[in-house]
Amino acid sequence: MSLAQTAVAPADFDLIYEHVTTHKVPYTNMHMRQARKRNGSRVLRYLHAVYAPPPTGRPRIDGMISGPDVFWQYQLIRTRTRTQLNLLAESAPQNELERIQRRFLSEIMSRISQERSGTIHHPRRLAGQYYLRRARPGTSPSHPHCQEAVRHAVLDARFVSTLESWDLQLLHP
């Protein structure tokens, strides 16, 4: 199973693109965090960052999902009649691949709904966990939080290398 098999309808792409580019101006990004319970404690499953680069042709959304043993890099490109999902990199255990494929679009749409309605739930930030937030400037890959996350294999180096240009800050309370 692959994320590339996930279908994104043109209307869904249009909604995501419109939200990412207009919800928190001047930011053109969105982020999500998934956690799970391990030994009774909440731990990171993955961080998901979404970014709409300045338009240069067809509307495009870049995205990355990264966590322990998990990395995806993708592009959604809107054509006249469909949405093309290009998977640029994929690495994860089979059960995580299947889980993200099942939940990919619904997690994005749920986040958009929460942000639009103002009902977004911000979890209490736990010491030792990683979180994202919109901020200018974003976090540099040379920042100690990024270096530590990569060194301990919590986040992929490709993921942390985009945070600065995507105006996302990596928090590590």
FENJO-V55435 format. One record per residue. RES is the residue in one small letter. SS is DSSP state (a for helix, b for strand, c for the rest). OMEGA is omega in degrees with one decimal (NA if undefined). NEAR is the number of other C-alpha atoms within 12 Angstrom. Layout:
res-><RES,RES>
ss-><SS,SS>
omega-><OMEGA,OMEGA>
near-><NEAR,NEAR>
This chain:
res-><m,s,l,a,q,t,a,v,a,p,a,d,f,d,l,i,y,e,h,v,t,t,h,k,v,p,y,t,n,m,h,m,r,q,a,r,k,r,n,g,s,r,v,l,r,y,l,h,a,v,y,a,p,p,p,t,g,r,p,r,i,d,g,m,i,s,g,p,d,v,f,w,q,y,q,l,i,r,t,r,t,r,t,q,l,n,l,l,a,e,s,a,p,q,n,e,l,e,r,i,q,r,r,f,l,s,e,i,m,s,r,i,s,q,e,r,s,g,t,i,h,h,p,r,r,l,a,g,q,y,y,l,r,r,a,r,p,g,t,s,p,s,h,p,h,c,q,e,a,v,r,h,a,v,l,d,a,r,f,v,s,t,l,e,s,w,d,l,q,l,l,h,p>
ss-><c,c,a,a,a,c,c,c,c,a,a,a,a,a,a,a,a,a,a,a,a,a,c,c,c,c,c,c,b,b,b,b,b,b,b,b,b,b,c,c,b,b,b,b,b,b,b,b,b,b,b,c,c,c,c,c,c,c,c,b,b,b,b,b,b,b,b,c,c,b,b,b,b,b,b,b,b,b,c,c,c,c,b,b,b,b,b,b,b,b,b,c,c,a,a,a,a,a,a,a,a,a,a,a,a,a,a,a,a,a,a,a,a,a,a,a,a,c,c,c,c,c,c,c,c,c,c,c,c,c,b,b,b,b,c,c,c,c,c,c,c,c,c,a,a,a,a,a,a,a,a,c,c,c,c,c,a,a,a,a,c,c,c,c,c,c,c,b,b,b,b,c,c>
omega-><-176.7,176.3,-179.7,177.8,-179.6,179.8,175.5,-178.5,177.8,179.0,176.7,177.2,-178.4,178.3,179.8,-178.0,-179.9,-179.1,-177.2,-176.0,-175.7,-172.7,-177.3,179.1,16.3,-179.0,175.0,-176.5,176.5,179.1,178.7,178.6,175.0,179.1,174.9,177.3,174.7,-177.5,177.3,-179.3,177.1,178.7,-178.7,168.5,174.9,169.1,-178.5,179.1,-179.4,-175.7,175.1,179.6,177.4,-176.1,175.9,-177.3,177.1,176.1,-176.0,174.0,175.4,178.7,175.2,175.1,-178.3,176.6,177.3,179.8,-176.1,171.1,171.5,170.9,-175.2,171.9,170.0,-178.9,-178.9,172.1,-178.1,-171.8,-176.8,174.6,179.8,175.7,177.4,176.9,-176.0,178.0,-178.5,178.5,179.1,172.7,-175.8,-178.3,177.2,176.0,-179.3,-179.3,-178.5,177.9,179.7,-170.2,-172.4,-174.8,-178.3,177.1,178.5,-178.8,177.7,179.1,178.0,178.9,178.8,-178.9,-179.7,-177.4,-178.6,-177.7,-177.0,179.5,177.0,-179.0,174.9,-178.9,-178.2,177.4,176.9,179.8,179.1,-179.0,174.8,168.7,176.3,178.7,172.8,-3.8,172.9,-177.7,177.8,177.2,178.3,178.9,-179.0,177.9,179.8,-179.8,-180.0,-179.9,179.0,-178.6,-179.3,177.2,175.5,177.9,179.8,179.8,178.6,178.8,-176.8,179.5,179.8,-172.6,-177.7,-177.5,178.3,178.9,176.1,-179.9,176.8,178.9,180.0,-175.6,NA>
near-><18,27,35,26,18,25,23,31,21,22,18,22,32,28,26,41,36,24,29,37,26,21,24,20,16,18,27,33,43,43,41,39,32,33,22,16,11,10,7,7,13,20,24,33,29,34,40,43,44,45,39,35,26,20,15,9,11,20,29,32,37,37,42,42,46,44,38,31,24,34,35,39,31,30,31,37,32,29,19,15,13,19,27,26,28,26,23,20,22,28,26,27,18,16,15,28,25,20,23,34,25,20,18,31,26,20,25,33,26,21,31,31,19,19,23,19,12,12,12,15,15,18,15,11,20,17,14,18,31,37,40,38,31,31,25,20,19,26,30,26,29,20,20,16,29,34,24,23,32,25,17,16,22,31,37,35,30,27,42,43,28,34,42,28,28,38,32,35,33,40,28,23,13>
